[in-house]
Amino acid sequence: MEWVWVLFKGYIYKQFTREGKEPSEEELQHEFMRLLGASTVTVLVQEPWQGSVRFKALARYTWDEMTPLLHDPMNYLLETFGGGNFKLNFHEGWNFVATQNFKPQGEPKWHDMPDLDAV
């Protein structure tokens, strides 16, 4: 899950500096674990749409649901949704934390899945 730490580190560091604190590595790690437990991740896929592209929301996971995705994102995405251009958006409540793109190769399974944002 090192890749997730890299995504969250800047967001966490900014929180400390807004409070006028210079955090230690231990404080950063502690806040990372707290924040990760309070975060959600939305899985989106890029799809052609009206001569352009859009991002279709396929799933939204809380901490207790996202662990398999975080440990092996490429295989999880491929097995669950098939191939495509995926974007993982992390949020703390309404606050955007970070995003990461993945492009597993394979047949798409997501075409007939509903768009979470349209439901």
N, C-alpha and C positions, 0 to 999 in steps of 0.2 A: 504494500500500500504506500510505498515511498512516493509514487506519482501523485497521490492525493495530498500528502504533506506539502509537496512542492506547490501545488495549487493554492492551498489554504494559508501558507506561511505569510505571504504579503498582506492578506486580509487581516490576519491575526496581529501582525506587527503594527499595522496602521491603527488598530484598536488601542494598543498600548501607548503608541506615541501620541494619539489624541488626548490621552489622559496624562501626558507628560512623563510617562515611565519608559525606561530602557529595560526591556524584559530579558531575563536570563533564558538560556536554552530550556531549562526545566519549566519555567513559566510558560514559554511558548508551547512546549509539548503538552503541558497540562491543559492549556486553553484549547489546543487542537483537539484533544480527546473530548473535551466538554462540547466544543462547537460541532464536531462530527456527530456526536450523539444527538444533537439538537437540530441537525440539518436534514434537508431533503435533497434528492437528486432526481431530476427529470430527464428521461431519455427521449430525445427527439431524433427524427430522421429527415434528411433532406429528400424532398420528392418534387418531381416536375408538377407545375401547377399553372394553368392558363398562360402558357408560353414563357413562364419564369420558373422559379423554385420557391418552395416554402418549407418550413420545418414543422412536421407533424409530431405532436406529443404522443408517445406510445405508452409511457409508464411513469409513475412518480413513486419513489420509494423513500421510506423513513429509514432511520439507522438500522433497526432490526431486520429490515427487508433488503438493504443494499449490500450487505457484507459479501455475498458471492460475486456481485458485480465489481466491487472494489478490488477483490483479490485477483480476479482474472477477467478484466473487462472485454478483451477481444473474444475470448471463447464464450463468455456469457452472452454477449450481444449476438454472436453468430448462432449459438444454440437456441436462444430465445426469440430473436427477431430476424435472423438470417443476415445476408449481406446488405451493405449500404453505407451511406455517409452519415454517421451518427454524431450527435452532440450531447454531452452530458453537462447539464447546468445544475450547479450546486447553489442552494439558498439557505439562509438562516432566517426563518420566518419569511418576510417580504424582501429581505436584503439579499441581493445577488452577491455570491462569494467568488465563484470562478466557473470556468467552462473548459472542457477538454473534448477534442474531436477524435474519433476512431473510425476506421474504414475497413471492417472485416470483409473479406472476399467470399462470396457465396450467393446462392439463390435467396432473394428476399422473401421473408415469411410475413412481413409487416404490411403488405399492400391492403389486405382485407381487415386489418385491425382498425378499430375506431380511433379517431383523434380525440384525446382526452379533453382538449380545450374546446372541442365542438360539442361535447356531450353535456 
